[in-house]
Amino acid sequence: MLYNLAKPFIFALEAERAHGLTIAGLKTLPMGPAPKSDPVLATNVAGLNFPNPVGMAPGFDKNGEVPDALIRMGFGFAEVGTLTPLAQAGNPKPRIFRLIEDKAVINRLGFNNRGQADALPRLKRMRGRMGKGVLGINIGANKDSSDRIADYVVGAKNMAPLADYLTVNISSPNTPGLRALQDKSALAELLAAVMEAMGKSKTPVFLKVAPDLEPADIDDIVDVAMDQKIAALIISNTTITRPALQSGNQSETGGLSGAPLKELALKRLKDFRTASGGQIPLIGVGGIATAEDAYERIRAGASLVQLYTAMIYEGPTIAAAISCQLAKLLKREGYNNVAEAVGTA
């Protein structure tokens, strides 16, 4: 209710300024302990214990400033980043556009962040404040890098010691040429280099892919990921496609997220479930705004789900609300824990 009252004032601000003020508020406002998740929601993925399967997607906390606050808001895990080896400003502003009529966002940020060296000491301090929440760190390559694979190697070495899991992000549409790393030979070279850089680290490595893929791409990605022993696939990032939209901002370039992405992201999740035969955990992202959305993604094969855009429209209690309702759905359907429901559709 309070958020609905405040939303007109928030939406009157330019989108990136509103986001910056949100991060600043979470850094300074006092917050209570994380709400207790129903035991039916607890799950183990890639050897990690998640108090609930609802996570914050990367892009919200690009510099790793408030993962502890996100856990206190009810998220079972928070993925920060994307963090690149060197600081970079990203693309020119304006670069975030609300599509209010569509409950969507288009962004062309371009991996803007202050770099891994800036985040490292802060995340070291944060580790003790995460409680039972899980910390994911999302790494990427600098736009002007002459060797992007080397950038991911640096990211793995820098960030894996602080992460509960590390995500290799090759799915952003806003860094020219980045999605080419999803091609089979390039992906095999990249993941082999990252896994070698991990050495004896036990930090699981996840791979985040785009929704804009052909069937052959999906088979290739699954083959390479399983060959390189990737611990989970995150399906998916924003889309460069444009379904029917109502907002005046629909013609902006960049990645589309939010409600219009739902059907495509669900379809891709099902495709990856089929291609993998359930042999690799999947994380469902894109257009998730309700417990029913999360439950549908879980039954389609997702062991975990993530959201971001929906919080812009529904408010900061969304994770706690989804978790509460998801627990009721699982119990109503006779499941003892969320893992039992994965892939049952």
C-alpha positions in Angstrom: 0.0 0.0 0.0 2.8 2.4 0.9 4.6 1.6 -2.3 1.5 2.2 -4.4 1.2 5.7 -2.8 4.9 6.4 -3.4 5.0 5.0 -7.0 3.7 8.1 -8.8 6.5 10.2 -7.2 9.1 7.5 -8.0 8.0 7.2 -11.6 8.1 11.0 -12.0 11.9 10.6 -11.6 14.1 9.6 -14.5 14.5 5.8 -14.2 18.2 5.6 -13.5 18.0 8.4 -10.9 15.2 6.5 -9.2 17.3 3.4 -9.2 20.3 5.2 -7.7 18.1 6.6 -4.9 16.7 3.1 -4.2 20.3 1.8 -3.7 21.2 4.7 -1.5 18.0 4.1 0.6 18.8 0.4 1.1 22.3 1.3 2.2 21.2 3.8 4.8 17.7 2.9 6.1 17.5 0.5 9.1 16.1 -2.9 8.2 15.0 -5.8 10.4 16.2 -9.4 10.1 15.3 -11.5 7.0 11.8 -13.0 7.2 11.8 -16.7 8.0 11.0 -18.8 5.0 8.7 -21.7 5.2 10.7 -25.0 5.4 8.8 -26.3 2.3 10.8 -23.7 0.3 14.3 -24.7 1.4 16.2 -26.3 -1.4 19.7 -27.4 -2.4 21.1 -26.5 -5.8 24.7 -27.0 -6.9 25.6 -28.0 -3.3 24.2 -24.7 -1.9 21.4 -24.4 0.6 18.8 -21.8 -0.4 16.3 -20.8 2.3 13.8 -20.1 -0.5 14.1 -20.3 -4.3 13.2 -16.6 -5.1 16.3 -14.6 -6.0 17.2 -11.1 -7.1 18.6 -11.1 -10.6 21.8 -9.2 -11.4 21.5 -5.7 -12.8 19.8 -4.3 -9.7 22.9 -4.2 -7.4 25.6 -3.8 -10.1 28.3 -2.8 -7.6 27.6 -5.3 -4.8 26.4 -2.6 -2.4 23.2 -4.1 -0.9 23.0 -7.9 -1.1 22.5 -8.1 2.6 19.5 -5.7 2.4 18.0 -7.8 -0.4 18.1 -10.9 1.8 16.4 -8.9 4.6 13.7 -8.1 2.0 12.9 -11.8 1.7 15.0 -12.9 -1.2 16.6 -16.3 -0.7 19.6 -15.3 -2.8 21.0 -12.1 -4.3 23.1 -12.0 -7.5 25.2 -8.9 -7.8 26.9 -7.4 -10.9 27.6 -7.6 -13.7 31.1 -6.8 -12.5 33.9 -6.3 -15.0 37.7 -6.3 -14.4 37.9 -2.6 -14.9 35.4 0.1 -14.1 33.4 1.3 -17.1 30.8 4.0 -17.6 28.5 2.0 -19.9 26.5 3.5 -22.7 25.3 7.1 -22.9 22.3 8.2 -20.9 19.4 8.0 -21.0 19.6 4.2 -21.1 16.8 2.9 -18.9 13.2 3.3 -20.1 10.0 2.3 -18.2 7.2 0.8 -20.3 4.6 1.4 -17.7 1.6 0.2 -19.8 3.4 -3.1 -20.4 5.0 -3.5 -16.9 8.3 -3.7 -18.6 11.7 -2.0 -19.0 14.1 -1.5 -21.9 17.7 -1.0 -20.9 20.9 -0.4 -22.8 23.2 0.1 -19.8 26.2 -1.7 -21.1 27.8 -3.3 -18.0 28.2 0.1 -16.2 30.0 -0.6 -12.9 32.9 0.6 -10.8 34.9 -2.6 -11.4 35.9 -5.6 -9.4 38.6 -3.9 -7.3 36.0 -1.5 -6.0 33.6 -4.3 -5.1 36.1 -6.7 -3.5 36.5 -5.1 0.0 32.8 -4.2 0.2 31.7 -7.8 -0.5 34.2 -9.2 2.0 32.5 -7.1 4.6 29.0 -8.1 3.4 29.7 -11.9 3.7 29.0 -11.9 7.4 25.7 -10.0 7.0 24.1 -12.4 4.5 22.7 -14.8 7.2 21.3 -17.9 5.4 21.0 -16.0 2.1 23.2 -17.0 -0.8 25.5 -14.6 -2.7 25.9 -14.9 -6.4 28.5 -12.8 -8.3 27.9 -12.1 -12.0 31.0 -11.4 -14.1 31.5 -10.0 -17.5 34.0 -8.6 -20.0 34.9 -4.9 -20.5 33.5 -3.5 -23.7 36.9 -2.4 -25.1 38.8 -5.5 -24.0 41.1 -7.0 -26.6 40.7 -10.4 -25.0 37.3 -11.0 -23.5 38.0 -14.6 -22.4 41.0 -13.2 -20.4 38.5 -10.8 -18.7 36.4 -13.7 -17.6 39.5 -15.5 -16.3 40.4 -12.4 -14.3 36.8 -12.2 -13.0 36.8 -15.8 -11.9 40.1 -15.4 -10.0 39.0 -12.1 -8.4 35.4 -12.9 -7.4 35.1 -16.7 -6.9 36.7 -16.6 -3.4 33.8 -14.2 -2.2 30.9 -15.9 -4.0 28.7 -18.7 -3.1 28.3 -19.1 -6.8 29.8 -17.4 -9.8 27.9 -16.5 -12.9 29.5 -16.2 -16.3 27.3 -13.7 -18.2 27.6 -13.9 -22.0 24.0 -12.9 -22.6 23.8 -9.1 -22.5 22.6 -7.5 -25.7 24.2 -4.2 -24.8 27.9 -5.1 -25.2 28.6 -5.5 -28.9 29.7 -9.0 -29.9 29.3 -10.5 -26.4 26.5 -12.9 -27.4 28.9 -14.4 -30.0 30.5 -16.2 -27.0 27.4 -18.4 -27.0 28.6 -20.0 -30.2 29.8 -23.6 -29.5 33.5 -23.3 -30.2 33.8 -19.9 -28.5 31.8 -21.1 -25.5 33.9 -24.2 -25.2 37.1 -22.1 -25.2 35.6 -19.6 -22.7 34.3 -22.1 -20.2 37.5 -24.3 -20.3 39.5 -21.2 -19.5 37.2 -20.2 -16.6 37.1 -23.7 -15.2 40.9 -23.8 -15.3 41.1 -20.5 -13.6 38.9 -21.8 -10.8 41.6 -24.3 -9.9 40.7 -26.1 -6.7 38.0 -23.7 -5.8 34.7 -25.4 -4.9 32.6 -22.3 -5.9 30.1 -23.6 -8.4 30.0 -21.8 -11.8 26.7 -20.9 -13.4 26.2 -19.8 -17.0 23.7 -17.1 -18.0 22.3 -17.3 -21.6 20.1 -15.2 -23.8 16.5 -16.0 -24.7 17.1 -15.2 -28.4 18.5 -18.6 -29.4 17.8 -21.1 -32.1 17.2 -24.8 -31.3 20.7 -25.8 -32.4 22.2 -23.1 -30.2 20.4 -24.6 -27.2 21.7 -28.1 -27.9 25.2 -26.8 -28.3 25.1 -24.7 -25.1 23.9 -27.7 -23.1 26.5 -30.0 -24.5 29.4 -27.6 -23.7 28.0 -26.7 -20.3 27.7 -30.3 -19.3 31.1 -31.2 -20.7 32.7 -28.4 -18.7 30.8 -29.3 -15.6 28.9 -26.0 -15.3 26.8 -26.3 -12.1 23.6 -24.6 -13.5 22.2 -22.6 -16.4 20.3 -19.3 -15.9 17.5 -19.0 -18.5 17.5 -16.1 -19.5 18.5 -12.5 -19.9 16.6 -9.7 -21.6 15.4 -10.0 -25.2 16.1 -7.9 -28.3 12.8 -9.1 -29.8 9.7 -6.9 -29.5 6.4 -8.6 -28.8 3.3 -6.5 -29.0 3.8 -3.5 -26.7 1.7 -0.5 -25.8 4.2 2.0 -24.3 5.6 4.9 -26.2 9.1 3.8 -25.3 8.7 0.5 -27.2 11.0 1.7 -30.0 14.0 2.2 -27.8 17.0 -0.1 -28.4 18.2 -2.4 -25.8 17.1 -5.5 -23.8 13.5 -5.9 -22.9 12.5 -7.3 -19.5 9.4 -7.6 -17.5 5.9 -9.0 -18.3 6.3 -9.1 -22.1 9.3 -11.4 -21.7 7.4 -14.1 -19.8 6.3 -16.4 -22.6 9.6 -16.4 -24.4 11.6 -17.0 -21.2 9.2 -19.8 -20.2 9.6 -21.4 -23.7 13.3 -21.2 -23.5 13.3 -22.8 -20.0 11.3 -25.7 -21.4 13.6 -26.0 -24.4 16.7 -26.2 -22.1 14.9 -28.7 -19.8 14.2 -30.9 -22.8 17.7 -30.5 -24.2 19.4 -31.3 -20.9 17.0 -34.1 -19.9 17.0 -32.6 -16.4 20.7 -33.4 -16.0 21.7 -29.8 -15.1 19.9 -27.4 -12.7 18.1 -24.5 -14.4 17.3 -21.1 -13.0 14.2 -19.4 -14.5 14.3 -15.6 -15.1 12.1 -13.2 -17.1 8.6 -12.0 -16.5 8.2 -13.5 -13.1 5.9 -11.3 -10.9 3.7 -13.7 -8.9 3.8 -16.9 -7.0 1.9 -18.5 -9.8 4.6 -17.4 -12.3 7.3 -18.8 -10.1 5.4 -22.1 -9.6 4.9 -22.4 -13.4 8.6 -21.9 -14.0 9.5 -24.5 -11.3 7.1 -27.0 -12.7 8.7 -26.4 -16.1 12.1 -27.3 -14.8 13.5 -24.4 -12.8 15.1 -25.2 -9.5 15.3 -21.5 -8.6 13.8 -18.3 -10.0 15.0 -14.7 -10.2 13.2 -11.4 -10.8 14.0 -7.7 -11.0 11.7 -5.7 -13.2 8.6 -6.9 -11.3 9.9 -5.2 -8.1 9.8 -1.9 -9.9 6.1 -2.2 -10.5 5.0 -4.3 -7.4 7.3 -2.9 -4.7 10.0 -4.1 -2.3 7.8 -6.7 -0.5 7.5 -8.8 -3.7 10.0 -11.5 -2.8 8.4 -12.1 0.6 4.9 -12.1 -0.9 5.9 -14.6 -3.6 7.6 -16.9 -1.2 4.6 -16.9 1.2 2.1 -17.7 -1.6 4.5 -20.2 -3.2 4.7 -22.2 0.0 0.9 -22.3 0.1 0.7 -23.5 -3.5 3.2 -26.3 -2.9 1.4 -27.5 0.2 -1.9 -27.4 -1.5 -0.5 -29.6 -4.3 0.9 -32.1 -1.8 4.6 -31.3 -2.1 6.8 -31.7 0.9 9.5 -29.4 -0.5 9.9 -27.3 -3.6 12.5 -29.7 -5.2 9.7 -32.2 -5.6 7.8 -29.9 -7.9 10.7 -29.2 -10.3 10.0 -30.4 -13.8 6.6 -31.9 -13.0 4.7 -30.1 -15.7 
